Amino acid sequence: MKLSRRRRLIAGGLFATFAVAVVSFAIADVLRYAAAPVRIDVDARPIASFDNRDPSRTRFGALEFRGGLVLISNNPAFGGISSLHVEPDGARFIAATDRGSWFRARIVYSDGRPLGVADAELAPILGADGKPLAARGWFDAESLAEHDGALYVGFERVERIVRFDYRRDGLQARGRAIDVPPDFKTFTYNKSLECLAIPSQGSPLAGQLIAVTEHSLDSSGNLRSFVLGGQDVTRFSVRRSDDFDVSDCTILSPGDLLLLERRISAATGIAIRIRRIPLASIKEGMVVDGRIMIEADLAYQIDNMEGIAVHRDAQGETIITLVSDDNFSAIERNLLLQFAIVGE
């Protein structure tokens, strides 16, 4: 008897989940970072619809799908895109990979839809000594925030946050680790610095660094989180629900933190969601929560989504960009997806 489409999707999800675990384990100790800044060719294949079952559907929760790309390159250091910053006009982006590279490119649009990428570059993420951080074991770059021309990158496993003067030095910027609380040494291994964000001027917590862990839990099973403001540290928690863990975050100005979350299940495969949390609710000792803007599983064009960024387009619409981490695996994809916020 033939499997229904739904059962085929679930079966595919089971296989993908198992394969992701196997492949990720196999490459865990393989360093695949760019040795020097290099231009690369990226083949961008358009994704016409988000819903695999209904190509005509464009509205998903509070979001409207505007298009997507599958990004492919023959460069061995390309892949593993695990965090994202998009410039305010949406034209260019920079991302960090979980093997210790910068990935920078320009998005090519047609009628407001992403059509391709151009001017793509890879470069090693450098330490204060000018050598690749990956060479010293600081390669698992899982989170990225921008503020006043500086980039802040969170490195799992070593539990450090490193600042780069990107406006001044571009891809040659040398990173310097910032001070972090001693609590960081108690994070769950490989389940920590997946979310960094800095609210802009006029927002609650403006200029302060927000960090939410992937799956480092407090005594109530919620996600341990921090606000770093100079010598001051605010400790709070994000309510964890439905087995979702955090994979990235960004600021939706003026007042919200957007959490990109991911669930990997042996029964249903991969699912994602975006949660909107008011910045004003973040206070010492609080457990914060927010409404869900979108939720999607393998019935939709998703993969291992690990990066989120926000910009405004020429028409004044707020656009959310998501990217995925292929784990340098032949069965996963590097996706770039864009949605407009149409429901507040």
C-alpha positions in Angstrom: 0.0 0.0 0.0 1.3 3.4 -0.8 2.2 5.8 2.0 0.1 9.0 2.2 2.0 12.3 1.6 1.8 13.0 5.3 3.4 9.7 6.3 6.1 10.1 3.6 6.9 13.5 5.1 7.2 12.0 8.6 9.2 9.1 7.3 11.5 11.6 5.6 11.8 13.5 8.8 12.8 10.4 10.8 15.5 9.7 8.2 16.7 13.3 8.1 16.8 13.5 11.9 18.9 10.3 12.2 21.1 11.3 9.3 21.7 14.8 10.8 22.8 13.3 14.1 25.2 10.8 12.4 26.7 13.3 10.0 27.0 16.0 12.6 28.9 13.6 14.9 31.2 12.5 12.1 32.2 16.1 11.3 32.3 17.4 14.8 36.1 17.6 14.9 36.7 18.6 11.3 37.8 22.2 10.8 36.4 23.7 7.6 37.2 27.4 7.7 38.5 29.7 5.1 42.3 30.0 5.3 42.3 33.6 3.9 39.7 36.0 2.5 38.5 34.7 -0.8 35.7 35.4 -3.4 33.5 32.4 -4.0 30.8 31.5 -6.5 27.4 30.8 -5.0 24.7 29.1 -7.0 21.3 30.4 -5.7 18.3 28.4 -6.7 14.9 30.1 -6.1 12.3 28.6 -3.8 9.0 29.6 -5.3 6.6 28.6 -2.5 7.0 27.8 1.2 4.1 25.3 1.6 5.0 22.0 -0.1 1.3 21.1 -0.2 -0.2 24.4 -1.5 2.1 26.4 -3.7 -0.4 29.2 -3.9 -0.4 29.9 -0.2 1.7 32.9 0.9 0.3 33.8 4.4 1.7 31.9 7.4 0.6 33.2 10.8 1.8 36.8 11.1 4.1 36.5 8.1 3.8 36.5 4.3 6.4 34.5 2.3 8.3 36.7 -0.1 10.7 34.1 -1.5 13.7 32.0 -0.8 17.0 30.6 -2.1 19.0 27.4 -1.9 22.6 28.4 -1.7 25.3 26.1 -3.1 29.0 26.5 -3.5 31.9 24.2 -4.4 34.2 25.9 -1.9 34.9 23.4 0.9 34.6 26.0 3.6 31.1 27.1 2.5 28.3 25.9 4.7 27.3 25.7 8.3 25.7 29.1 8.3 24.6 29.6 11.9 23.9 33.3 12.5 23.1 36.3 10.5 23.2 40.1 10.3 21.4 41.9 7.4 22.2 45.5 6.7 19.4 48.0 7.4 18.5 48.3 3.6 18.5 44.6 3.1 21.1 44.7 0.4 24.0 43.0 2.1 24.5 40.5 4.9 27.2 38.9 6.9 27.0 35.6 8.6 29.2 33.4 10.9 29.6 29.7 10.3 30.0 27.1 12.9 33.4 26.2 11.6 34.9 29.6 12.1 34.4 31.6 8.9 32.7 34.9 7.9 30.3 34.6 4.9 29.5 37.9 3.3 27.4 38.6 0.2 24.8 40.9 -1.5 21.2 39.8 -2.0 19.9 40.3 -5.6 16.2 41.1 -5.7 13.5 41.1 -8.3 10.2 42.8 -7.5 11.0 42.5 -3.8 11.8 38.8 -4.0 15.3 37.3 -3.4 16.6 36.2 -6.8 20.2 35.4 -6.0 23.4 36.4 -4.2 26.4 38.3 -5.6 29.9 39.4 -4.4 30.1 36.4 -2.1 33.2 36.1 0.2 34.5 33.8 2.8 37.2 34.8 5.4 38.6 33.3 8.6 37.3 34.8 11.9 40.4 36.2 13.4 41.6 36.5 17.0 43.5 39.4 18.6 46.8 37.9 17.3 45.6 37.9 13.7 45.3 34.1 13.5 42.1 32.2 12.8 40.2 31.6 16.1 39.3 28.2 14.8 42.9 27.2 14.9 42.8 27.6 18.7 39.6 25.7 19.1 37.2 28.7 19.0 35.3 27.7 15.9 31.7 27.0 17.0 30.4 30.5 16.1 26.7 30.2 16.8 25.4 33.7 17.4 25.9 37.2 16.0 24.8 40.7 17.0 25.7 44.1 15.5 25.9 47.4 17.3 27.4 50.7 16.1 29.5 49.0 13.5 30.9 46.3 15.8 30.0 42.6 15.6 29.7 40.4 18.6 30.0 36.6 18.1 29.1 34.0 20.6 31.2 30.8 20.6 29.8 27.6 22.1 32.0 25.1 23.8 34.4 27.8 25.0 31.4 30.0 26.2 33.0 33.3 25.1 31.7 36.4 23.3 34.1 38.1 21.0 33.9 41.7 19.7 35.1 42.7 16.2 35.4 46.3 14.9 33.8 45.4 11.6 33.1 49.0 10.5 36.8 49.9 10.7 38.4 46.6 9.6 35.9 44.6 7.7 36.7 40.9 7.3 40.2 41.6 8.6 38.8 42.6 12.0 40.6 41.1 15.0 38.4 39.8 17.8 38.8 40.6 21.4 36.9 38.6 24.0 34.6 40.6 26.3 34.1 39.9 30.0 31.3 37.5 30.7 29.8 36.3 34.0 31.3 33.2 35.7 27.9 31.5 35.2 28.9 31.0 31.6 31.2 28.2 32.6 28.2 26.2 33.9 26.3 26.1 30.6 25.3 22.7 29.1 28.1 21.7 26.7 27.3 22.6 23.1 23.9 24.0 24.2 24.6 27.6 25.0 25.3 30.8 23.1 22.8 30.5 20.3 21.3 34.0 20.7 22.9 37.4 20.9 21.1 40.7 20.3 21.5 44.4 21.1 18.5 46.7 21.2 19.0 50.0 19.4 18.6 53.5 20.8 15.1 54.2 21.9 14.4 50.6 22.8 14.2 49.0 26.3 17.7 47.7 27.2 19.2 49.9 24.5 22.9 49.2 23.9 23.0 46.2 26.2 23.8 42.6 25.1 21.1 40.0 25.4 22.1 36.4 25.5 19.7 33.5 25.5 21.0 29.9 25.7 19.9 27.1 23.4 19.3 24.5 26.0 21.0 25.4 29.2 18.1 25.2 31.7 17.3 26.7 35.1 15.9 24.7 37.9 12.4 25.0 36.4 13.4 23.8 33.0 13.5 27.2 31.3 16.2 28.7 29.2 18.9 30.6 31.1 19.3 34.1 29.8 21.3 37.2 30.5 21.5 41.0 29.8 25.1 42.2 29.9 25.4 45.9 30.5 28.9 46.8 31.4 29.5 45.7 35.0 25.8 45.0 35.5 24.4 41.6 34.7 20.6 40.8 34.6 19.7 37.1 34.9 16.3 36.0 33.6 14.8 33.0 31.9 12.8 32.4 28.7 10.0 30.0 29.1 10.7 26.7 27.2 7.7 25.0 25.7 6.8 22.1 23.3 10.4 20.9 23.2 11.6 23.9 21.2 15.2 25.2 21.8 16.6 28.5 20.7 18.7 28.7 17.5 19.1 32.5 17.1 17.5 35.8 17.8 17.3 39.4 16.7 15.7 42.7 17.7 12.4 43.9 16.1 12.6 47.6 16.9 11.5 49.3 18.9 10.3 46.8 21.5 10.6 43.1 20.8 13.1 40.3 20.9 12.4 37.7 18.1 13.5 34.2 19.0 14.1 31.6 16.3 13.5 28.2 17.7 14.0 24.7 16.5 12.7 21.3 17.5 14.3 18.0 16.4 12.2 14.9 17.0 12.6 11.3 16.1 8.8 11.1 15.5 8.3 14.2 13.4 11.7 15.5 12.2 12.5 19.2 12.3 10.2 22.0 13.1 10.8 25.7 13.6 9.0 28.7 15.1 9.5 32.4 15.7 8.4 33.8 19.1 8.0 37.5 19.8 9.0 38.6 23.4 8.5 42.1 24.7 11.9 43.7 25.7 10.1 45.5 28.5 9.3 42.2 30.2 13.0 41.3 30.6 13.9 42.0 34.2 16.0 40.3 36.9 14.6 36.9 37.9 11.7 37.0 35.5 10.5 34.2 33.3 9.5 35.8 30.0 7.3 34.5 27.2 5.7 35.8 24.0 3.4 35.0 21.2 4.2 32.7 18.3 4.4 34.4 14.9 4.9 31.3 12.7 5.4 27.6 13.2 6.5 25.2 10.4 7.6 21.6 10.0 8.8 19.4 7.2 5.6 20.1 5.2 7.2 23.4 4.5 10.5 24.6 2.9 12.6 24.5 6.0 15.8 22.9 7.1 18.1 23.3 10.2 17.2 27.0 10.5 19.8 28.8 12.6 20.0 32.5 11.7 17.5 35.3 11.8 17.7 39.0 10.9 15.3 41.9 10.4 15.4 44.9 8.0 13.0 47.4 6.3 12.6 47.4 2.5 12.2 50.3 0.2 8.4 50.2 0.7 8.8 50.4 4.5 7.8 46.8 5.1 9.5 44.8 7.9 11.3 41.8 6.4 12.5 38.8 8.3 15.4 36.8 6.8 16.1 33.2 7.9 19.1 31.1 7.0 19.9 27.4 7.7 23.0 25.4 8.7 23.6 22.4 6.5 26.2 21.0 8.9 28.4 20.4 5.7 26.1 17.5 5.0 24.9 16.3 1.6 21.4 15.8 2.9 20.9 19.2 4.4 20.6 22.6 2.6 21.8 26.1 3.1 18.5 28.1 2.8 17.8 31.8 2.8 14.1 32.6 3.3 12.3 36.0 3.5 9.0 36.9 5.0 7.2 40.2 5.5 5.4 40.9 8.8 1.8 41.5 7.9 0.1 40.8 11.2 1.0 42.6 14.3 
